[in-house]
Amino acid sequence: MFFPHSLVVFFTGLPGSGKTTLAKALADSVESSGRTVTLLDGDEIRTWLSNGLGYSRQDRDTNVLRIGRVAAEIARHGGVAICAAIAPYREARAAVRSMVEATGALYIEVYLSTPVEICERRDPKGHYRKARDGGVPLFTGVNDPYEPPLSPTLALDTSKHDVAAALDAVFAAISRSGG
């Protein structure tokens, strides 16, 4: 697969929808093609770049905008950035798209539309259960909203696709979009 000179792929969806799994698989594929790639995973970003932020709408937006800013800088310098973040609000995702597109890079938004019931079954940390029991306030998909993208480059329900098939769909979306 040929990857464009400057590319940002932004995976968004509910917790447990498969963002990190697909982002890592895509990063491995990009690297195997000989390109350098930067993976910006939401959990890691919260630990290192956004440490201290809470889960209010403002803090969530700040986190997403930080991810977007780093991705845009990587793209501006001709790199490939793959982002995996819940990014629950449309406005922040639109701002990321604008930042990236202002660099001239190709921006691919992949919405993992996996149903909440499936995400909850996959939840290894038990956050959904804790949120439903009242122990985790502002948990996206339970007691805090997720605003699905209105026109993502690609929408995938990972309960209907294995990783290989989902990755093929991402490759096809990159190719259709100019990659």
Secondary structure, DSSP 8 states (H G I E B T S, - for coil): ----SSEEEEEEESTTSSHHHHHHHHHHHHHHTT--EEEEEHHHHHHHTSTT--SSHHHHHHHHHHHHHHHHHHHHTT-EEEEE-----HHHHHHHHHHHHTTT-EEEEEEE---HHHHHHH-TT-HHHHHHTTSSTT-BTTTB-----SS-SEEE-TTSS-HHHHHHHHHHHHHHTT-
